[in-house]
Amino acid sequence: MRILAIIASSVALAAATAVAQAQAPAPTPPPEPDAAKANPVSWSAMQIYSGRERNMLAAAEAMPADKYGYKPTADQWTFAKIVSHIAGSNGTLCAAISGTPAPDAVKVAETASKAELQAGLKASFDFCDKAMSALTDAKLGDTITFFRGAQLPRARAVIEITADLPDHYSQMAAYLRLNGILPPSAQPRK
């Protein structure tokens, strides 16, 4: 009998809470920054891009130099190849986004040292930071020359970079975990 009384009171409390929540005004969401209101698409792309930038730079730092040649299987890229590829890809994509050539510093061979690969990766993100921060929604429909000379809207390059970086970060995170290192995105927040 006592158990039925506890269950009944729990149900009554849950029902009263639901009614009170339904009657309470919805919480006011935090205000959007002015940039988000003025350029919602490019602002959102910058948010995605910035998060991947932080994680990728931290992942490149976290992997020990002697593990840059690591690859889980013979058919997969080495960690160094992933870093080299990201630097070059960022250069190509952000050159298309900005309409300016990428600096030579983004071209770094996968056989380079950890320090050289990190410098190339950092240079590519520095270049992309400028391209992405200058982007506005009004520029997304402009025609750019993309891979293999294709004439496409600038939005295509923006979508490409926001899709490509998470893909390659997942590779980096997996390689770190396979080497007993907790990836930056899994670290406790400070």
C-alpha positions in Angstrom: 0.0 0.0 0.0 2.9 2.3 0.9 4.4 1.8 -2.6 1.2 2.7 -4.3 1.0 5.9 -2.3 4.6 6.8 -3.3 3.9 6.1 -7.0 0.7 8.1 -6.8 2.4 11.1 -5.2 5.3 10.9 -7.8 2.8 10.9 -10.7 0.9 13.8 -9.1 4.2 15.8 -8.7 5.2 15.1 -12.3 1.8 16.2 -13.6 1.9 19.4 -11.5 5.4 20.2 -12.7 4.4 19.7 -16.3 1.4 22.0 -15.9 3.6 24.6 -14.2 6.2 24.4 -17.0 3.5 24.7 -19.7 2.1 27.8 -18.1 5.5 29.4 -17.5 6.8 31.7 -20.2 9.4 30.2 -22.5 12.9 31.3 -21.5 14.3 34.1 -23.7 17.1 32.8 -25.9 20.4 34.8 -25.7 20.5 37.6 -28.3 22.2 36.8 -31.5 25.3 38.8 -32.3 24.7 41.5 -34.9 26.9 39.6 -37.4 24.6 36.6 -37.1 21.6 38.7 -37.9 23.3 40.5 -40.8 24.9 37.5 -42.4 23.4 34.3 -40.9 24.9 31.9 -43.4 28.5 33.2 -43.4 28.4 33.8 -39.7 27.3 30.2 -39.1 30.0 28.8 -41.5 32.6 30.8 -39.5 31.3 29.3 -36.2 31.7 25.7 -37.6 35.1 26.6 -39.2 36.5 28.2 -36.0 35.6 25.2 -33.9 37.4 22.8 -36.2 40.4 25.1 -36.5 40.9 25.0 -32.7 40.6 21.2 -32.5 42.9 20.6 -35.5 45.7 22.8 -34.3 45.4 21.2 -30.9 45.4 17.7 -32.4 48.5 18.5 -34.4 50.2 19.6 -31.2 49.0 16.6 -29.2 50.4 14.0 -31.5 54.1 13.3 -30.6 56.6 13.9 -33.4 57.6 10.3 -33.6 53.9 9.3 -34.3 53.5 11.6 -37.3 54.3 8.6 -39.5 51.6 6.6 -37.8 48.7 5.1 -39.9 46.3 2.4 -38.6 46.5 0.3 -41.7 48.7 0.1 -44.8 46.0 1.7 -47.0 45.3 4.7 -44.7 47.1 8.0 -44.7 49.7 8.8 -42.1 49.0 11.5 -39.5 51.5 13.7 -41.3 49.7 13.2 -44.6 46.4 14.4 -43.0 48.1 17.5 -41.7 49.8 18.2 -45.0 46.5 17.6 -46.9 44.5 20.0 -44.6 47.1 22.8 -45.0 47.0 22.5 -48.8 43.2 22.0 -49.0 42.7 25.1 -46.7 44.9 27.1 -49.0 43.0 26.0 -52.1 39.5 26.5 -50.6 40.3 29.8 -49.0 41.9 31.1 -52.1 38.6 30.4 -53.9 36.6 32.0 -51.0 38.8 35.1 -50.9 39.8 35.5 -54.5 43.5 35.8 -53.4 46.3 33.3 -53.9 47.3 31.2 -50.9 50.7 31.8 -49.3 53.4 29.3 -50.2 53.7 28.4 -46.5 50.5 26.3 -46.8 52.4 23.9 -49.1 54.1 21.5 -46.8 55.2 17.9 -47.7 54.0 15.0 -45.6 57.6 14.1 -45.1 58.3 17.4 -43.3 59.0 17.6 -39.6 56.2 18.0 -37.0 57.3 21.6 -36.6 57.1 22.3 -40.3 53.8 20.6 -40.7 52.4 22.5 -37.8 53.7 25.8 -39.2 52.0 25.0 -42.6 48.8 24.1 -40.9 48.8 27.3 -38.8 49.6 29.4 -42.0 46.7 27.8 -43.8 44.3 28.6 -40.9 45.7 32.2 -40.7 45.0 32.6 -44.4 41.5 31.1 -44.0 40.7 33.2 -40.9 41.1 36.3 -43.1 39.0 34.8 -46.0 36.2 33.6 -43.7 36.0 36.7 -41.6 35.7 38.9 -44.7 32.9 36.8 -46.1 29.3 38.1 -46.2 26.1 36.4 -47.4 25.9 38.8 -50.3 29.2 37.4 -51.7 28.0 33.7 -51.5 26.4 33.9 -54.9 29.4 35.3 -56.7 31.0 33.0 -59.3 34.4 31.6 -58.5 36.8 29.2 -60.3 36.8 26.0 -58.3 38.5 22.6 -58.8 39.3 21.7 -62.4 38.2 25.2 -63.5 34.6 24.7 -62.6 32.6 28.0 -62.4 30.5 27.7 -59.2 29.1 30.0 -56.6 31.4 31.0 -53.7 29.0 29.2 -51.4 30.3 25.9 -52.8 33.8 26.5 -51.4 32.3 27.6 -48.0 30.3 24.4 -47.8 33.3 22.4 -48.8 35.5 23.7 -46.1 32.9 23.3 -43.4 32.3 19.7 -44.5 36.0 18.8 -45.1 37.4 19.9 -41.8 35.2 17.8 -39.6 35.9 14.8 -41.8 39.7 15.2 -41.4 39.4 16.1 -37.7 37.7 12.8 -37.1 40.7 11.0 -38.7 43.0 13.0 -36.4 40.9 12.2 -33.4 40.9 8.5 -34.2 44.6 8.4 -34.7 45.2 10.1 -31.4 42.9 7.7 -29.6 44.7 4.7 -31.2 47.9 6.1 -29.7 46.4 6.5 -26.2 45.9 10.3 -26.5 42.5 11.9 -25.7 41.5 14.2 -28.7 41.1 17.9 -28.0 37.3 17.7 -28.5 37.0 15.1 -25.8 39.1 17.0 -23.3 37.2 18.4 -20.3 36.2 22.0 -20.7 38.2 24.5 -18.6 
